[in-house]
Amino acid sequence: MKSIFAITLILILLCFACRNNTHNHFVNQAETLIETNPDSAYLLLNSITMPDKLNDELFAHWCMLLGKVSDDLHKDMPYVSYLIQAQTWYEKDGTIDERIQIGLYLGRSYVEEKRYDEAMNTYLRALDLAKEGKEYNLAGYICSYMADLYELKDMFYQARKKYQEGAEYFLKAHNSRSYALALRDVSYTYCLQDSLNLALKSLKVADSIIYAINDSVARTSILNALGNVYSLMDCQYCAEKYLLKALELDTTEIAPTYLALSTLFLENGDLDKARYYLKESEQKTKNAYTSVGVTYQHYLIEKMSNNPIDALFYLELHCQESDSISFVQNNARIDEIEKKYNYVKVLNENNQLRINRQSLFIFLILAILFCLLFAFLYYIKSKHSREQICKQQKTLDDKEKKLLQLVAKLDKKEKDLEQLKVLMAQADNQEDVQKLLDKRESEYQKQKEEVLQVRNEFNVLRKKMLYLTPVVKKIVKLSQVVVPGASKSPISVKDWHLLVNSVNNIYFLFNEKLEEIGFKENTVEMYYCYLSLLKLDKNQEAVILHINPDSVSKLRVRVRQRLQISSTKTSICECLMSM
């Protein structure tokens, strides 16, 4: 009934606006609906097809209202160009509260366009204004959004500091709900850094606050977080208790909680309960992301139940669903980028309308053909690369299998030799036994040589495989083109993680062997061990590690000492390959 009323109201307002040829009434009506019916307000505001034609004050007001309702409904923010124009007006004629809000929405819009540095600068200016005007509630939200940016860049310590700062502002603003949720976010950053006790402490404080104000929606979120933290701490009883308590309060989207319970029991080997809660999660969600998690959980359960056929079915289904979501997201993003581009073009490049239609058509046809050609060539190159990697991987697997077989045979021959030596000591006719022993020793040496040869071939194949990985190609290329002494490292932390993962996939238990020797994770010594497999020269290593060549020399000495390499003829790479 409410929906019918809202739609009817919107239609009446549309007719009224058309008759009077003004959008002022639309904006005013949207403002009255924002708190009670935000969906209708959002539709009204978006019904204004050319907002840039409004006068400056009305346009700024339209941007402010659309930013607010978009933020509340988790919709896309107004375009950056619009919000910058609105901000210019509010800087001259707006209140400090309005200037803070428009800055917040502009920052959000920058984030949507992945312009993170500009977003951070905008947030910082808005936060200064909020502090100046003692608008602590707005300051809290700004800090939370800044923390989200730090999380995007894997800067979890900085993110936690910002969440904590936001929590303090919410406390000053007497916003208990947002204060508790900020503590929940703080606990999440602790989990990311394996500080589970601190995460638990923060969540318990948050839960006590939410319990006092009787907010079931927020408490459900915190209870769910408590359950997941206890699960990470291997405390099944507590994890189950809090997740079940979350189910008691949650009346909307309860599938994630059921899925968390299924994961909890699967980790503890209780397949029956894992299946039960997984079935419940299936029946209680229409969310595509949750559905992907459900199919993957099915795969894990069937895998643990030794049902390879069913496990493979769910794994393929999971991949299909994941690909489908990625396709929709990518297309949606492409569509949004195109729309934003067209708006900017209308605002800033009106002269393009005078371009000859025939010339534009020819240009578009050529552009499309070029894009298609580029896409085709990229597809061919990617396909060839994938086929090459698959072929190399198969060869590597075959060689590894052969090596294992030869090693097993070599071990057997070694045992036979030991038995013959014992027999010789006891035998009366030692001449015959000696002949047999000589024969077996000859076979053993041939077998040993064959193992050595196959092991060398296997190591060569592993190196080729490593050089086929995208991250290694990138590192090798950058080491050759980047000038030493650059202002920052040519590769990111993500690239280092990709290199570590690639090496560990090809060289079995490589990281564990390094840790056993004494190398600590994510240290320059550890990274150098991985980098040494690429056999770069000193200057190239200096470029990648972002240090000077003299420091590389000192680093090599420390690593050689740690690996106990005494011979000058043995390189670090050779030592690591032999582990």
C-alpha positions as CSV (number, residue, x, y, z in Angstrom):
1,M,0.0,0.0,0.0
2,K,2.8,2.4,0.9
3,S,4.6,1.6,-2.4
4,I,1.4,2.4,-4.4
5,F,1.0,5.7,-2.5
6,A,4.6,6.6,-3.2
7,I,4.4,5.8,-6.9
8,T,1.1,7.7,-7.2
9,L,2.6,10.7,-5.4
10,I,5.6,10.7,-7.8
11,L,3.4,10.6,-10.9
12,I,1.3,13.6,-9.6
13,L,4.5,15.5,-8.9
14,L,5.9,14.7,-12.3
15,C,2.7,16.1,-14.0
16,F,2.8,19.2,-11.8
17,A,6.5,19.8,-12.7
18,C,5.8,19.5,-16.4
19,R,2.9,22.0,-16.2
20,N,5.0,24.6,-14.3
21,N,8.3,24.0,-16.1
22,T,10.3,24.0,-12.9
23,H,12.2,21.6,-10.7
24,N,12.1,23.5,-7.5
25,H,9.0,21.7,-6.3
26,F,10.7,18.3,-7.0
27,V,13.7,19.2,-4.8
28,N,11.5,20.5,-2.0
29,Q,9.3,17.4,-2.0
30,A,12.3,15.1,-2.1
31,E,13.7,16.9,1.0
32,T,10.4,16.2,2.9
33,L,10.5,12.5,1.9
34,I,14.2,11.8,2.7
35,E,13.6,10.6,6.3
36,T,10.3,8.8,5.8
37,N,10.5,7.5,2.3
38,P,14.1,7.7,0.9
39,D,13.4,5.5,-2.1
40,S,10.8,8.0,-3.4
41,A,13.1,10.9,-2.7
42,Y,15.8,9.2,-4.7
43,L,13.5,8.6,-7.6
44,L,12.3,12.3,-7.5
45,L,15.8,13.7,-7.5
46,N,16.9,11.4,-10.4
47,S,13.9,12.4,-12.4
48,I,15.6,15.8,-13.0
49,T,17.4,14.8,-16.2
50,M,19.6,17.9,-16.6
51,P,20.4,19.2,-13.1
52,D,23.3,21.3,-14.4
53,K,20.7,23.6,-16.0
54,L,19.4,24.6,-12.5
55,N,20.5,27.8,-10.9
56,D,23.6,27.6,-8.7
57,E,21.7,27.5,-5.3
58,L,19.1,24.9,-6.4
59,F,21.8,22.8,-8.1
60,A,23.9,22.7,-5.0
61,H,20.9,21.8,-2.9
62,W,20.0,19.0,-5.3
63,C,23.6,17.6,-5.0
64,M,23.4,17.8,-1.3
65,L,20.1,15.9,-1.1
66,L,21.1,13.3,-3.7
67,G,24.4,12.7,-1.8
68,K,22.5,12.2,1.5
69,V,19.9,9.8,0.1
70,S,22.5,7.9,-2.0
71,D,24.6,7.5,1.1
72,D,21.7,6.2,3.2
73,L,20.5,3.8,0.4
74,H,24.1,2.7,-0.5
75,K,23.5,4.0,-4.1
76,D,26.1,5.5,-6.4
77,M,27.1,9.1,-5.4
78,P,26.5,12.1,-7.7
79,Y,29.3,12.7,-10.2
80,V,32.5,14.2,-8.9
81,S,32.1,17.2,-11.3
82,Y,28.6,17.9,-9.9
83,L,29.8,17.7,-6.3
84,I,32.8,20.0,-6.9
85,Q,30.4,22.6,-8.4
86,A,28.1,22.3,-5.4
87,Q,31.1,22.5,-3.0
88,T,32.2,25.7,-4.7
89,W,28.7,27.3,-3.9
90,Y,28.6,26.0,-0.3
91,E,32.1,27.3,0.4
92,K,30.8,30.8,-0.4
93,D,27.2,30.7,0.9
94,G,26.7,27.5,3.0
95,T,26.9,26.8,6.7
96,I,29.8,24.9,8.2
97,D,27.6,21.8,8.5
98,E,26.7,22.0,4.8
99,R,30.4,22.4,3.9
100,I,31.3,19.3,5.9
101,Q,28.5,17.2,4.4
102,I,29.3,18.1,0.8
103,G,33.0,17.3,1.4
104,L,32.0,13.9,2.8
105,Y,29.9,13.1,-0.2
106,L,32.6,14.4,-2.6
107,G,35.1,12.1,-0.9
108,R,32.7,9.2,-1.3
109,S,32.3,10.0,-5.0
110,Y,36.1,10.1,-5.5
111,V,36.3,6.6,-3.9
112,E,33.7,5.3,-6.4
113,E,35.9,6.5,-9.2
114,K,39.0,4.9,-7.5
115,R,40.6,8.4,-7.1
116,Y,41.8,7.5,-3.6
117,D,44.4,10.2,-3.0
118,E,41.9,12.9,-3.9
119,A,39.3,11.2,-1.7
120,M,41.7,11.3,1.3
121,N,42.5,14.9,0.8
122,T,38.8,15.8,0.6
123,Y,38.1,13.8,3.8
124,L,41.0,15.6,5.6
125,R,39.6,19.0,4.7
126,A,36.1,18.0,5.8
127,L,37.5,16.5,9.0
128,D,39.3,19.8,9.9
129,L,36.0,21.7,9.3
130,A,34.2,19.2,11.5
131,K,36.7,19.6,14.3
132,E,36.6,23.4,14.0
133,G,32.8,23.4,14.1
134,K,32.6,20.7,16.8
135,E,30.4,18.6,14.5
136,Y,31.6,15.4,16.2
137,N,29.0,13.0,14.7
138,L,30.1,14.0,11.1
139,A,33.7,13.8,12.2
140,G,33.1,10.2,13.3
141,Y,31.7,9.2,9.9
142,I,34.5,10.9,8.1
143,C,37.1,9.0,10.2
144,S,35.3,5.8,9.4
145,Y,35.4,6.5,5.6
146,M,39.1,7.4,5.9
147,A,39.7,4.1,7.7
148,D,37.9,2.3,4.9
149,L,40.5,3.8,2.5
150,Y,43.4,2.6,4.6
151,E,41.9,-0.9,4.6
152,L,41.7,-0.8,0.7
153,K,45.5,-0.2,0.8
154,D,46.1,-3.0,3.4
155,M,47.3,-0.3,5.9
156,F,45.5,-2.0,8.8
157,Y,47.3,-0.2,11.6
158,Q,46.4,3.2,10.2
159,A,42.8,2.0,9.6
160,R,42.5,0.9,13.2
161,K,43.7,4.3,14.5
162,K,41.1,6.1,12.3
163,Y,38.3,3.8,13.5
164,Q,39.4,4.5,17.1
165,E,39.4,8.2,16.4
166,G,35.9,7.9,14.8
167,A,34.7,6.0,17.9
168,E,35.9,8.9,20.1
169,Y,34.0,11.4,18.1
170,F,30.8,9.3,18.2
171,L,31.2,9.1,21.9
172,K,31.5,12.9,22.1
173,A,28.4,13.2,19.9
174,H,26.5,10.8,22.2
175,N,25.9,8.5,19.2
176,S,26.1,5.2,21.1
177,R,25.0,3.1,18.1
178,S,27.8,4.4,15.8
179,Y,30.3,4.2,18.6
180,A,29.6,0.5,19.1
181,L,29.8,-0.2,15.4
182,A,33.1,1.7,15.2
183,L,34.4,-0.6,18.0
184,R,33.3,-3.5,15.8
185,D,35.3,-2.2,12.9
186,V,38.3,-1.7,15.3
187,S,38.0,-5.4,16.2
188,Y,38.0,-6.4,12.5
189,T,41.4,-4.7,12.0
190,Y,42.8,-6.6,15.0
191,C,41.6,-9.8,13.4
192,L,43.5,-9.0,10.2
193,Q,46.7,-8.7,12.3
194,D,46.0,-11.8,14.4
195,S,45.4,-9.9,17.6
196,L,42.3,-11.9,18.5
197,N,42.3,-11.1,22.2
198,L,42.2,-7.4,21.5
199,A,39.5,-7.9,18.9
200,L,37.4,-9.9,21.4
201,K,37.9,-7.2,24.0
202,S,36.7,-4.5,21.7
203,L,33.6,-6.5,20.6
204,K,32.5,-7.2,24.1
205,V,32.5,-3.5,24.9
206,A,30.5,-2.9,21.7
207,D,28.0,-5.6,22.6
208,S,27.4,-4.2,26.1
209,I,26.7,-0.8,24.5
210,I,24.3,-2.1,21.9
211,Y,22.5,-4.3,24.4
212,A,21.9,-1.3,26.6
213,I,20.2,0.7,23.7
214,N,18.3,-2.4,22.5
215,D,19.2,-2.1,18.8
216,S,18.6,-5.6,17.4
217,V,20.0,-4.9,13.9
218,A,23.3,-3.5,15.2
219,R,23.6,-6.2,17.9
220,T,23.1,-8.9,15.3
221,S,26.1,-7.6,13.4
222,I,28.2,-7.5,16.6
223,L,27.1,-11.0,17.7
224,N,28.0,-12.4,14.3
225,A,31.5,-10.8,14.6
226,L,31.9,-12.3,18.1
227,G,31.0,-15.7,16.7
228,N,33.6,-15.4,14.0
229,V,36.3,-14.2,16.3
230,Y,35.7,-17.1,18.7
231,S,35.8,-19.4,15.7
232,L,39.2,-18.0,14.8
233,M,40.3,-18.7,18.4
234,D,39.1,-22.4,18.0
235,C,36.5,-21.9,20.7
236,Q,33.6,-23.8,19.2
237,Y,31.3,-23.5,22.1
238,C,31.5,-19.7,22.3
239,A,31.4,-19.3,18.6
240,E,28.2,-21.4,18.3
241,K,26.6,-19.6,21.2
242,Y,27.0,-16.1,19.7
243,L,26.1,-17.1,16.2
244,L,22.9,-18.8,17.5
245,K,22.1,-15.7,19.5
246,A,22.6,-13.6,16.3
247,L,20.0,-15.9,14.6
248,E,17.5,-15.2,17.4
249,L,17.7,-11.4,16.7
250,D,18.1,-11.4,12.9
251,T,14.8,-11.4,11.0
252,T,16.1,-10.4,7.6
253,E,19.3,-11.7,6.1
254,I,20.3,-14.7,8.2
255,A,22.0,-16.8,5.6
256,P,25.5,-15.5,6.4
257,T,25.1,-16.5,10.0
258,Y,23.9,-20.0,9.0
259,L,26.9,-20.2,6.6
260,A,29.3,-19.2,9.4
261,L,27.8,-22.0,11.6
262,S,28.2,-24.5,8.8
263,T,31.9,-23.5,8.4
264,L,32.4,-23.7,12.2
265,F,31.2,-27.3,12.4
266,L,33.0,-28.3,9.2
267,E,36.3,-27.2,10.7
268,N,35.5,-29.3,13.7
269,G,34.7,-32.4,11.6
270,D,30.9,-32.4,12.4
271,L,29.7,-33.0,8.8
272,D,26.1,-33.6,9.8
273,K,25.7,-30.2,11.5
274,A,27.7,-28.6,8.8
275,R,25.2,-29.9,6.2
276,Y,22.2,-28.9,8.3
277,Y,23.2,-25.3,8.7
278,L,24.3,-25.1,5.0
279,K,20.9,-26.3,4.0
280,E,19.3,-23.5,6.2
281,S,21.5,-20.9,4.5
282,E,20.4,-22.1,1.1
283,Q,16.7,-21.6,1.9
284,K,17.1,-18.2,3.5
285,T,19.0,-16.1,0.9
286,K,18.6,-14.5,-2.4
287,N,21.9,-12.7,-2.2
288,A,24.3,-13.7,-5.0
289,Y,27.4,-13.3,-2.9
290,T,26.0,-15.6,-0.2
291,S,25.0,-18.1,-2.8
292,V,28.6,-18.3,-4.0
293,G,29.8,-19.0,-0.5
294,V,27.1,-21.7,-0.1
295,T,28.3,-23.6,-3.2
296,Y,31.9,-23.4,-2.1
297,Q,30.9,-24.7,1.3
298,H,29.1,-27.6,-0.5
299,Y,32.4,-28.3,-2.2
300,L,34.4,-28.4,1.0
301,I,31.8,-30.7,2.7
302,E,31.8,-33.2,-0.2
303,K,35.5,-33.1,-0.4
304,M,35.9,-33.9,3.3
305,S,33.2,-36.6,2.9
306,N,35.3,-38.3,0.2
307,N,32.7,-37.7,-2.5
308,P,35.0,-36.5,-5.3
309,I,32.2,-36.5,-8.0
310,D,29.9,-34.3,-5.9
311,A,32.8,-32.1,-4.8
312,L,33.8,-31.5,-8.4
313,F,30.2,-30.6,-9.3
314,Y,29.9,-28.0,-6.6
315,L,33.4,-26.6,-7.4
316,E,32.4,-26.1,-11.0
317,L,29.1,-24.5,-9.9
318,H,31.0,-22.2,-7.6
319,C,33.3,-21.1,-10.4
320,Q,30.3,-20.5,-12.7
321,E,28.6,-18.3,-10.1
322,S,31.8,-16.4,-9.3
323,D,32.4,-15.7,-13.0
324,S,28.7,-14.6,-13.4
325,I,29.0,-12.1,-10.5
326,S,32.3,-10.8,-11.9
327,F,30.8,-10.3,-15.3
328,V,27.8,-8.4,-14.0
329,Q,30.1,-6.2,-11.8
330,N,32.5,-5.4,-14.6
331,N,29.7,-4.6,-17.0
332,A,28.0,-2.4,-14.4
333,R,31.2,-0.6,-13.7
334,I,31.8,-0.1,-17.5
335,D,28.3,1.3,-17.9
336,E,28.8,3.7,-14.9
337,I,32.1,4.9,-16.3
338,E,30.5,5.5,-19.7
339,K,27.6,7.5,-18.1
340,K,30.0,9.6,-16.1
341,Y,32.1,10.3,-19.1
342,N,29.1,11.4,-21.1
343,Y,28.0,13.8,-18.4
344,V,31.4,15.4,-18.2
345,K,31.5,15.6,-21.9
346,V,28.2,17.4,-22.0
347,L,29.3,19.9,-19.3
348,N,32.8,20.6,-20.6
349,E,32.9,19.8,-24.3
350,N,29.7,21.2,-25.9
351,N,31.6,22.0,-29.1
352,Q,31.7,18.2,-29.8
353,L,28.0,18.5,-30.7
354,R,29.1,20.3,-33.9
355,I,31.2,17.5,-35.1
356,N,30.2,16.2,-38.5
357,R,27.9,13.1,-38.0
358,Q,29.6,11.2,-40.8
359,S,33.1,11.8,-39.5
360,L,31.9,10.8,-36.0
361,F,30.3,7.6,-37.4
362,I,33.5,6.7,-39.2
363,F,35.6,7.4,-36.1
364,L,33.3,5.2,-34.0
365,I,33.5,2.3,-36.5
366,L,37.2,2.5,-36.6
367,A,37.4,2.7,-32.8
368,I,35.2,-0.4,-32.5
369,L,37.2,-2.3,-35.1
370,F,40.4,-1.3,-33.3
371,C,39.0,-2.4,-29.9
372,L,37.8,-5.7,-31.4
373,L,41.2,-6.3,-33.0
374,F,43.0,-5.4,-29.7
375,A,40.6,-7.7,-27.8
376,F,41.2,-10.5,-30.3
377,L,45.0,-10.2,-30.1
378,Y,44.9,-10.0,-26.3
379,Y,42.7,-13.1,-26.3
380,I,45.1,-15.0,-28.5
381,K,48.1,-13.9,-26.5
382,S,46.4,-14.8,-23.2
383,K,45.3,-18.2,-24.6
384,H,48.8,-19.0,-25.8
385,S,50.2,-18.0,-22.4
386,R,47.7,-20.2,-20.6
387,E,48.4,-23.1,-22.9
388,Q,52.2,-22.7,-22.4
389,I,51.8,-22.6,-18.6
390,C,49.5,-25.7,-18.7
391,K,51.9,-27.5,-20.9
392,Q,54.9,-26.6,-18.7
393,Q,53.0,-27.6,-15.6
394,K,52.2,-31.0,-17.1
395,T,55.8,-31.6,-18.0
396,L,56.8,-30.5,-14.5
397,D,54.3,-32.9,-12.9
398,D,55.5,-35.8,-15.1
399,K,59.1,-35.0,-14.3
400,E,58.4,-34.8,-10.5
401,K,56.5,-38.1,-10.7
402,K,59.5,-39.8,-12.5
403,L,61.9,-38.3,-10.0
404,L,59.9,-39.7,-7.0
405,Q,59.8,-43.1,-8.7
406,L,63.6,-43.1,-9.3
407,V,64.3,-41.9,-5.7
408,A,62.2,-44.8,-4.4
409,K,64.1,-47.3,-6.6
410,L,67.4,-45.7,-5.4
411,D,66.4,-46.2,-1.8
412,K,65.5,-49.8,-2.4
413,K,68.9,-50.5,-4.1
414,E,70.6,-48.8,-1.2
415,K,68.9,-51.1,1.2
416,D,69.7,-54.2,-1.0
417,L,73.4,-53.1,-0.9
418,E,73.4,-52.9,2.9
419,Q,71.8,-56.4,3.1
420,L,74.5,-57.8,0.7
421,K,77.3,-56.3,2.8
422,V,75.8,-58.0,5.9
423,L,75.5,-61.3,4.0
424,M,79.0,-61.1,2.7
425,A,80.4,-60.9,6.2
426,Q,78.5,-64.1,7.0
427,A,78.9,-66.0,3.8
428,D,81.4,-68.9,3.2
429,N,81.8,-68.2,-0.5
430,Q,82.6,-64.5,-0.3
431,E,83.9,-64.4,-3.9
432,D,80.4,-65.0,-5.4
433,V,78.9,-62.6,-3.0
434,Q,81.5,-59.9,-3.8
435,K,80.7,-60.3,-7.6
436,L,77.1,-59.8,-6.8
437,L,77.9,-56.8,-4.6
438,D,80.0,-55.2,-7.3
439,K,77.2,-55.7,-9.8
440,R,74.6,-54.1,-7.4
441,E,77.0,-51.2,-6.6
442,S,77.4,-50.5,-10.3
443,E,73.6,-50.5,-10.7
444,Y,73.2,-48.3,-7.7
445,Q,75.7,-45.7,-9.1
446,K,73.9,-45.7,-12.5
447,Q,70.6,-45.2,-10.7
448,K,72.1,-42.4,-8.6
449,E,73.4,-40.7,-11.7
450,E,70.0,-41.0,-13.3
451,V,68.3,-39.5,-10.2
452,L,70.8,-36.6,-10.3
453,Q,70.2,-36.0,-14.0
454,V,66.4,-36.0,-13.6
455,R,66.6,-33.8,-10.5
456,N,68.7,-31.3,-12.6
457,E,66.1,-31.4,-15.4
458,F,63.3,-31.0,-12.8
459,N,65.0,-27.9,-11.4
460,V,65.4,-26.4,-14.9
461,L,61.7,-27.0,-15.6
462,R,60.8,-25.3,-12.3
463,K,62.9,-22.3,-13.2
464,K,61.2,-22.1,-16.6
465,M,57.8,-22.4,-14.9
466,L,58.7,-19.6,-12.5
467,Y,59.8,-17.3,-15.3
468,L,56.4,-17.8,-17.1
469,T,54.5,-16.3,-14.1
470,P,53.2,-12.7,-14.7
471,V,54.7,-11.3,-11.5
472,V,58.2,-12.6,-12.4
473,K,57.9,-11.2,-15.9
474,K,57.0,-7.9,-14.4
475,I,59.8,-7.9,-11.8
476,V,62.4,-8.8,-14.5
477,K,61.2,-6.1,-16.8
478,L,61.2,-3.4,-14.1
479,S,64.7,-4.4,-13.0
480,Q,65.9,-3.6,-16.5
481,V,64.0,-0.3,-17.2
482,V,63.7,1.4,-13.8
483,V,66.6,3.8,-13.0
484,P,68.3,3.1,-9.6
485,G,67.5,5.7,-6.9
486,A,63.9,6.2,-7.9
487,S,61.6,7.9,-5.4
488,K,59.7,4.7,-4.5
489,S,59.9,1.0,-5.1
490,P,58.8,-0.1,-8.5
491,I,56.8,-3.1,-7.1
492,S,54.2,-3.0,-4.4
493,V,53.6,-5.2,-1.4
494,K,50.9,-7.0,-3.4
495,D,53.6,-7.9,-6.0
496,W,55.8,-9.3,-3.3
497,H,53.0,-11.5,-2.0
498,L,52.4,-12.7,-5.6
499,L,56.0,-13.6,-6.0
500,V,56.0,-15.4,-2.7
501,N,52.9,-17.4,-3.6
502,S,54.3,-18.2,-7.1
503,V,57.5,-19.5,-5.7
504,N,55.8,-21.5,-3.0
505,N,53.5,-23.1,-5.6
506,I,56.4,-24.2,-7.7
507,Y,59.0,-24.9,-5.0
508,F,57.2,-27.1,-2.5
509,L,57.4,-25.8,1.2
510,F,59.9,-23.2,0.2
511,N,58.7,-20.7,2.8
512,E,58.6,-23.3,5.6
513,K,62.1,-24.3,4.9
514,L,63.3,-20.7,5.0
515,E,61.4,-20.2,8.3
516,E,63.1,-23.3,9.7
517,I,66.5,-21.8,8.9
518,G,65.5,-18.6,10.8
519,F,64.2,-16.2,8.1
520,K,61.3,-14.1,9.4
521,E,58.2,-13.5,7.2
522,N,58.0,-10.2,5.2
523,T,61.6,-9.2,6.0
524,V,64.1,-7.9,3.5
525,E,66.2,-11.0,4.0
526,M,63.2,-13.3,3.3
527,Y,62.3,-11.3,0.2
528,Y,65.9,-11.4,-1.0
529,C,65.8,-15.3,-0.9
530,Y,62.8,-15.2,-3.2
531,L,64.4,-12.6,-5.4
532,S,67.7,-14.5,-5.7
533,L,65.9,-17.3,-7.6
534,L,65.6,-14.9,-10.5
535,K,69.4,-14.5,-10.8
536,L,69.4,-10.7,-11.2
537,D,72.6,-8.7,-10.9
538,K,73.4,-6.5,-7.9
539,N,72.1,-3.3,-9.6
540,Q,68.9,-5.0,-10.6
541,E,68.3,-6.3,-7.1
542,A,69.0,-2.8,-5.7
543,V,66.2,-1.4,-8.0
544,I,63.6,-4.0,-7.0
545,L,64.5,-3.9,-3.2
546,H,64.7,-0.1,-3.4
547,I,68.1,0.1,-1.7
548,N,71.6,1.1,-3.0
549,P,73.9,-1.6,-4.5
550,D,76.3,-1.4,-1.4
551,S,73.4,-2.4,0.8
552,V,72.7,-5.3,-1.5
553,S,76.2,-6.6,-1.0
554,K,75.8,-6.4,2.7
555,L,72.4,-8.1,2.4
556,R,74.0,-11.0,0.4
557,V,76.6,-11.5,3.1
558,R,74.0,-11.7,5.8
559,V,71.9,-14.2,3.8
560,R,74.9,-16.4,3.0
561,Q,75.8,-16.5,6.7
562,R,72.3,-17.5,7.6
563,L,72.3,-20.2,4.9
564,Q,75.8,-21.3,6.1
565,I,77.3,-21.1,2.6
566,S,81.1,-21.4,3.1
567,S,82.2,-22.0,-0.5
568,T,82.5,-18.9,-2.7
569,K,81.7,-21.1,-5.7
570,T,78.2,-21.8,-4.3
571,S,75.6,-19.1,-5.0
572,I,72.6,-18.3,-2.9
573,C,70.3,-19.5,-5.7
574,E,72.1,-22.9,-5.9
575,C,71.9,-23.3,-2.2
576,L,68.2,-22.6,-2.1
577,M,67.5,-24.8,-5.1
578,S,69.1,-27.7,-3.3
579,M,66.9,-27.4,-0.2
